[in-house]
Amino acid sequence: MAAFLRIFYTAFRALRRNVMRSALTSLGIIVGIAAVIAMVEIGQGSADALARRIASMGANVVQIDPAAGHVLGVNAGAGTTRTLIPQDCAAILAQCPEVRWAAPGVDCRMQVIYGHRNWAPWNILGTAPAYLEVRHWTNLAAGAMFTDDDVRRTACVCLIGQTTAHALFDNQSPIGKLVRVNGVRLKVVGELQAIGPNMMGRDQDDLLIVPWTTVKYRISGGRLAFAGQSSTVSTAVNTLDALYPETQLRLYPPVSSVQTADRPLIHRAPDIDDIYVAVDSTQDIPAAITDMRSLLRARHRVPPGQPDDIRIRNWTEITQALGSTTRLMGRLLLSVALISLVVGGVGIMNIMLVSVTERTREIGLRMAVGARARDILRQFLLEALLLTSAGGLVGLAVGRLAALGVTHFLHWPTVASPLAMLAAVGVSAGVGIIFGFYPAWKASRLDPIEALRFE
């Protein structure tokens, strides 16, 4: 231990002789480590921001909407058929074990009026309270969510997004206020938390959430779709015992069982635009999609071999693609930063070789008075290690300050990474050992007699 301390002191004193050259030698390592730390923190901040965007959409969300319709051979586009009904949503929740939450959706876009102000939100979404569970949006800024009873009663209530609230109410609280949509007065019972734009850039806070029955029957007007199931058919037929049923004096006589048997009626139900489904975990999404597709094909009586009358969109495919792109960009930036470390290591090797040449007589003198080759090797190797370690610590501070500057001035999210900091210090020490070994080995191989003769 005492011998190591003597070697350390000798190496430190040698570096202190020329402070400017030592600082410039470490500059390459400082720049490289600072670049690594800044790139890692910026990349981590971007990944976390993307994760928050994914969480705002629902990382395990599956969206079901009607497939494209065809009229006389012309494709009318996605969502033009009327195939989804609220009972489909209930069936998915009851019969698909992987599904945790399911909510119907009815979309419309209309003007929202409050006093002398008006605003057209990006979407007026008619849905059920389970929609907030699907989207992980249950933590409201103010107020409360409407209830399932409000959906059954077609209540005139709504939740308002932050963008719409600011456009209509400025800084006033919207809770309890009445807004008008297509002549219908809606009472604001809740204010949503701001979650910002989604991955496509659409403002998710620019919306109004209303009970889907209110949107269907009061605001946009109800449409009906075939439920695909017949009413209960009576097996009663005409008999001679009741050839002439008793006649009652009423304006609209009730339908007899005979008429019901002869003319079975088709149940019709309100159609919906979407079904939002939350699965227990992302690993269960493929099985859930398979179960939901089979269930809806059976409910809609789609013949085998015919294409589906619904379209299932898996949001995790989009998020995985964006996540892989972010990781690829992060690795690219990290690779560019590592090149700076290699350049800094080459600079250290160059300066150490120059130092060995300049101190040849010193090396010969030390060997002449009893220093062994391994002592010379340790001294020069320790000098390189001190240069790179000091450069790594300074680069660590510079990189952290650079990341904070990016956050402050460019408003780009960054996240501190303790693991990256430890790795940066370890890498800087490794660079010192790798690039300092050859000059140290060359110094230890000098012949003492030839070294003393060196001019």
C-alpha positions in Angstrom: 0.0 0.0 0.0 2.8 2.4 0.8 4.5 1.6 -2.5 1.3 2.3 -4.4 0.9 5.7 -2.5 4.4 6.6 -3.5 3.7 5.8 -7.1 0.5 7.7 -7.0 2.2 10.8 -5.5 4.9 10.6 -8.2 2.3 10.4 -11.0 0.3 13.3 -9.6 3.4 15.5 -9.3 4.4 14.7 -12.9 0.9 15.8 -14.1 1.0 18.9 -12.0 4.2 20.1 -13.7 2.3 21.0 -16.8 -1.3 21.8 -15.8 -2.3 23.3 -19.1 -1.2 20.3 -21.1 -2.9 17.9 -18.7 -6.1 19.8 -19.0 -6.0 19.9 -22.8 -5.2 16.2 -22.8 -8.3 15.5 -20.8 -10.5 17.7 -23.0 -11.3 14.9 -25.4 -12.5 12.7 -22.6 -14.5 15.6 -21.1 -16.3 16.2 -24.4 -16.9 12.5 -24.9 -18.3 11.8 -21.5 -20.4 15.0 -21.5 -21.8 14.0 -24.9 -22.6 10.5 -23.6 -24.4 11.8 -20.5 -26.3 14.5 -22.4 -27.5 12.0 -25.1 -28.5 9.4 -22.6 -30.5 11.8 -20.5 -32.2 13.3 -23.6 -33.0 9.9 -25.0 -34.3 8.7 -21.6 -36.4 11.9 -21.3 -37.8 11.2 -24.8 -38.6 7.6 -23.9 -40.4 8.6 -20.7 -42.4 11.3 -22.6 -43.4 8.6 -25.2 -44.3 6.3 -22.3 -46.6 9.0 -20.9 -48.2 9.5 -24.3 -48.8 5.8 -24.5 -50.2 5.7 -21.0 -52.6 8.6 -21.9 -53.8 6.5 -24.9 -53.9 3.3 -22.9 -51.0 0.9 -23.5 -53.3 -2.1 -23.5 -56.2 -0.6 -25.5 -57.9 -2.2 -28.5 -60.4 -0.3 -30.5 -63.2 -1.9 -32.5 -65.1 0.0 -35.2 -67.3 -1.1 -38.2 -65.6 -2.2 -41.4 -65.8 -0.5 -44.8 -69.2 -0.6 -46.6 -69.6 -1.3 -50.3 -72.4 0.3 -52.4 -72.7 -1.1 -56.0 -69.0 -2.2 -55.9 -67.8 1.2 -54.5 -65.9 1.1 -51.2 -67.4 3.8 -49.0 -64.6 3.8 -46.5 -64.0 2.5 -43.0 -66.8 2.9 -40.5 -69.5 3.4 -43.1 -71.5 0.2 -42.1 -73.8 -0.1 -39.0 -72.7 -3.3 -37.4 -71.9 -2.5 -33.8 -74.5 -2.2 -31.2 -74.3 -1.6 -27.4 -75.1 -5.3 -26.8 -71.8 -6.2 -28.5 -69.9 -4.2 -25.9 -71.7 -6.0 -23.1 -71.1 -9.4 -24.7 -67.4 -8.7 -25.1 -67.1 -7.8 -21.4 -69.1 -10.9 -20.3 -67.6 -13.5 -22.6 -64.0 -12.5 -23.2 -61.9 -13.4 -20.1 -58.9 -11.2 -21.1 -61.0 -8.1 -21.2 -61.1 -5.9 -18.1 -63.0 -2.9 -19.3 -65.2 -2.1 -22.4 -67.0 1.1 -23.3 -69.1 2.0 -26.3 -68.4 5.1 -28.3 -70.5 7.5 -30.4 -68.7 10.4 -32.2 -69.9 13.7 -33.4 -68.5 17.1 -34.0 -70.6 20.2 -33.3 -70.4 23.7 -32.0 -70.4 24.1 -28.2 -71.8 27.4 -27.0 -71.5 29.2 -23.6 -72.8 32.7 -23.4 -71.3 34.7 -26.2 -68.4 32.2 -26.7 -68.4 29.2 -29.0 -66.0 26.5 -29.7 -65.9 23.4 -32.0 -64.0 20.6 -30.1 -62.2 18.0 -32.0 -64.6 15.4 -30.8 -67.8 15.2 -28.8 -67.6 11.6 -27.6 -70.6 9.8 -26.3 -69.6 6.9 -24.1 -70.0 5.3 -20.7 -68.1 5.8 -17.4 -65.9 2.7 -18.2 -64.2 4.8 -20.9 -62.1 6.6 -18.3 -61.0 3.3 -16.9 -60.0 2.2 -20.4 -58.0 5.3 -20.9 -56.5 5.5 -17.4 -58.1 8.9 -17.1 -60.0 8.5 -13.8 -58.1 11.2 -11.9 -60.2 14.2 -12.8 -59.1 17.8 -12.3 -62.4 18.8 -10.8 -65.9 17.3 -10.4 -66.9 13.7 -11.0 -67.7 11.4 -13.9 -71.4 10.8 -14.8 -72.9 7.5 -13.9 -74.4 4.5 -15.7 -77.7 5.7 -14.5 -77.1 9.0 -16.4 -76.5 6.9 -19.5 -79.8 5.0 -19.0 -81.7 8.3 -18.4 -80.0 10.1 -21.4 -79.0 12.7 -18.9 -77.8 16.1 -20.1 -74.5 16.1 -18.4 -70.9 16.2 -19.7 -67.2 16.2 -18.9 -65.0 18.8 -20.5 -61.4 18.7 -21.6 -58.8 21.4 -20.6 -58.5 22.9 -24.1 -62.3 23.2 -24.5 -62.7 24.6 -21.0 -60.1 27.2 -21.6 -61.7 28.3 -24.9 -65.1 28.6 -23.3 -64.5 29.7 -19.7 -61.0 31.2 -19.7 -59.8 30.7 -16.1 -63.2 30.2 -14.6 -64.2 26.9 -13.2 -66.6 25.1 -15.7 -68.2 22.9 -13.0 -71.9 23.5 -12.8 -72.0 25.7 -15.9 -74.5 25.0 -18.8 -73.2 24.7 -22.4 -75.4 24.2 -25.5 -74.7 21.7 -28.2 -77.2 21.6 -31.1 -79.8 23.3 -28.9 -79.3 20.8 -26.0 -78.2 22.2 -22.7 -75.5 20.1 -21.0 -74.4 20.6 -17.4 -70.6 20.3 -16.9 -70.2 17.9 -14.0 -66.4 17.2 -14.4 -63.2 18.6 -15.7 -60.6 16.2 -17.2 -56.9 16.3 -16.4 -54.7 17.6 -19.2 -52.8 14.9 -21.0 -51.6 16.8 -24.1 -51.5 15.6 -27.7 -51.4 12.0 -28.7 -48.7 10.3 -30.8 -50.3 11.6 -34.0 -50.3 15.2 -32.7 -54.0 15.4 -32.0 -55.0 17.4 -28.9 -56.7 14.9 -26.6 -57.8 17.7 -24.3 -60.0 19.2 -27.0 -63.2 17.2 -26.4 -66.5 16.9 -24.6 -67.5 13.5 -23.0 -71.2 12.9 -22.9 -73.4 9.8 -22.1 -73.6 8.0 -25.4 -77.4 7.8 -25.2 -77.6 11.6 -25.0 -75.4 12.0 -28.1 -77.4 9.4 -29.9 -80.9 10.4 -29.1 -80.7 14.1 -28.1 -77.8 15.7 -29.9 -77.0 13.9 -33.2 -80.2 12.0 -33.7 -80.6 8.2 -33.3 -79.9 5.7 -35.9 -80.9 2.1 -35.8 -79.1 -1.0 -36.8 -80.3 -4.6 -37.0 -79.3 -6.6 -34.0 -79.2 -9.7 -36.1 -81.6 -11.6 -33.8 -85.3 -12.3 -34.3 -87.9 -11.8 -31.6 -89.4 -14.6 -29.7 -91.7 -16.5 -32.0 -94.8 -18.1 -30.7 -95.6 -21.7 -31.7 -99.4 -21.1 -31.6 -101.3 -21.7 -34.8 -104.9 -21.4 -35.9 -107.3 -24.0 -34.5 -111.0 -24.7 -35.0 -111.6 -24.0 -31.3 -110.6 -20.4 -31.7 -111.5 -19.7 -35.3 -113.0 -16.3 -34.4 -111.2 -14.8 -31.4 -113.2 -12.5 -29.1 -113.3 -9.0 -30.5 -112.6 -6.1 -28.1 -113.4 -2.5 -28.8 -110.1 -0.7 -28.9 -108.4 1.6 -31.3 -105.3 -0.5 -31.8 -106.0 -4.1 -30.9 -103.0 -6.1 -29.5 -101.1 -8.3 -31.8 -102.2 -11.9 -31.5 -99.9 -14.9 -31.1 -101.0 -16.0 -34.6 -99.8 -12.7 -36.1 -96.6 -13.0 -34.2 -96.0 -16.5 -35.6 -96.8 -15.3 -39.2 -94.8 -12.1 -39.1 -91.7 -12.4 -36.8 -90.3 -8.9 -36.1 -86.6 -8.1 -36.3 -85.2 -6.4 -33.2 -83.5 -3.1 -34.0 -81.1 -1.3 -31.7 -79.1 1.9 -31.8 -75.8 1.5 -33.5 -72.5 2.8 -32.1 -69.4 4.0 -33.8 -66.7 2.3 -31.7 -66.0 -0.1 -28.8 -63.0 0.7 -26.6 -61.6 -2.3 -24.9 -58.9 -2.5 -22.1 -57.1 -5.8 -21.8 -55.5 -7.1 -18.6 -52.0 -6.9 -20.1 -50.3 -6.3 -23.4 -49.4 -10.0 -23.6 -53.1 -10.9 -23.6 -54.0 -8.7 -26.5 -53.5 -11.3 -29.3 -55.8 -13.8 -27.5 -58.3 -11.1 -26.7 -58.5 -10.0 -30.4 -59.0 -13.6 -31.4 -61.8 -14.1 -28.9 -63.5 -10.8 -29.8 -63.3 -11.5 -33.5 -64.9 -14.9 -33.1 -67.6 -13.6 -30.8 -68.6 -10.7 -33.1 -68.6 -12.9 -36.2 -71.0 -15.3 -34.4 -73.2 -12.4 -33.1 -73.4 -10.7 -36.5 -73.9 -14.0 -38.3 -71.0 -13.5 -40.7 -70.8 -16.7 -42.9 -67.5 -18.6 -42.9 -65.1 -17.4 -45.6 -66.6 -13.9 -45.6 -64.6 -10.9 -44.4 -65.2 -9.4 -41.0 -67.8 -6.7 -40.7 -65.7 -5.0 -38.0 -62.2 -3.7 -37.8 -60.0 -4.2 -34.8 -57.1 -1.8 -34.2 -54.4 -2.6 -31.8 -52.8 0.5 -30.4 -49.8 -1.3 -29.0 -48.5 -2.0 -32.6 -48.3 1.8 -33.1 -46.6 2.3 -29.7 -44.1 -0.5 -30.3 -43.2 1.0 -33.7 -42.6 4.4 -32.2 -40.7 2.9 -29.3 -38.4 1.0 -31.5 -37.7 4.2 -33.5 -36.9 6.1 -30.3 -34.5 3.4 -29.1 -32.8 3.3 -32.5 -32.3 7.1 -32.5 -31.0 6.9 -28.9 -28.5 4.2 -29.9 -27.4 6.3 -32.9 -26.8 9.3 -30.7 -24.9 7.2 -28.2 -22.7 5.7 -30.9 -21.8 9.2 -32.1 -20.9 10.2 -28.5 -18.8 7.1 -28.0 -16.7 8.1 -31.1 -15.7 11.2 -29.1 -14.4 8.9 -26.3 -12.3 7.0 -28.8 -10.9 10.3 -30.2 -10.1 11.4 -26.6 -8.4 8.1 -25.9 -6.2 8.5 -29.0 -5.3 12.0 -27.8 -4.3 10.7 -24.4 -2.1 7.9 -26.0 -0.4 10.5 -28.2 0.4 12.9 -25.3 1.6 10.0 -23.1 4.0 8.9 -25.8 5.3 12.5 -26.0 5.6 12.5 -22.3 7.7 9.2 -22.3 10.0 10.8 -24.9 10.4 13.9 -22.9 11.1 12.1 -19.7 13.4 9.4 -21.0 16.4 10.6 -18.9 14.1 10.7 -15.8 13.1 7.1 -16.5 16.7 6.0 -16.9 17.7 7.7 -13.7 14.9 6.1 -11.7 15.8 2.7 -13.1 19.5 3.3 -12.2 18.6 3.9 -8.6 16.6 0.7 -8.3 13.2 1.3 -9.8 11.9 -1.8 -11.5 10.1 -2.0 -14.9 6.8 -2.7 -13.3 7.1 0.4 -11.1 7.6 2.5 -14.3 4.6 0.7 -15.9 2.4 1.5 -12.9 3.5 5.1 -12.8 2.7 6.0 -16.4 -0.5 3.8 -16.4 -1.6 5.7 -13.2 -0.9 9.0 -14.9 -3.2 8.1 -17.8 -5.8 6.8 -15.4 -5.8 10.1 -13.5 -6.1 12.1 -16.6 -9.1 10.1 -17.9 -10.8 9.9 -14.5 -10.5 13.6 -13.9 -11.8 14.2 -17.4 -14.7 11.8 -16.8 -15.8 13.6 -13.6 -15.6 17.0 -15.2 -17.4 15.6 -18.3 -20.1 14.2 -16.0 -20.8 17.6 -14.6 -20.7 19.3 -18.0 -23.1 16.7 -19.5 -25.6 17.1 -16.6 -25.5 20.9 -17.0 -26.0 20.5 -20.7 -29.1 18.3 -20.2 -30.5 20.8 -17.7 -29.9 23.6 -20.2 -31.8 21.7 -22.9 -34.7 21.3 -20.5 -34.7 24.9 -19.5 -34.2 26.6 -22.8 -35.6 24.1 -25.3 -38.3 22.6 -23.1 -37.1 19.1 -24.1 -37.7 16.5 -21.4 -34.6 15.0 -19.9 -34.2 12.4 -17.1 -31.1 11.9 -15.0 -29.6 8.4 -15.2 -27.4 7.3 -12.3 -26.6 4.1 -14.1 -25.3 6.1 -17.1 -23.2 8.3 -14.8 -21.5 5.3 -13.2 -21.0 3.8 -16.6 -19.5 7.0 -17.9 -16.9 7.1 -15.0 -16.1 3.4 -15.6 -15.7 3.9 -19.3 -13.4 6.9 -18.8 -11.2 4.8 -16.5 -11.2 2.0 -19.0 -10.2 4.4 -21.8 -7.2 5.5 -19.6 -6.1 1.9 -19.0 -6.5 0.8 -22.7 -4.9 3.8 -24.3 -2.4 4.4 -21.6 -1.0 0.9 -21.5 1.2 1.1 -24.6 3.0 4.3 -23.6 3.5 2.9 -20.1 4.7 -0.4 -21.5 7.1 1.4 -23.8 8.5 3.4 -20.9 9.0 0.3 -18.8 11.0 -1.4 -21.6 13.6 1.4 -21.9 17.2 0.4 -21.3 18.6 2.4 -18.4 22.0 3.1 -20.0 20.4 4.2 -23.3 17.9 6.3 -21.4 20.6 8.2 -19.4 22.4 9.0 -22.7 19.3 10.4 -24.3 19.6 14.1 -25.1 
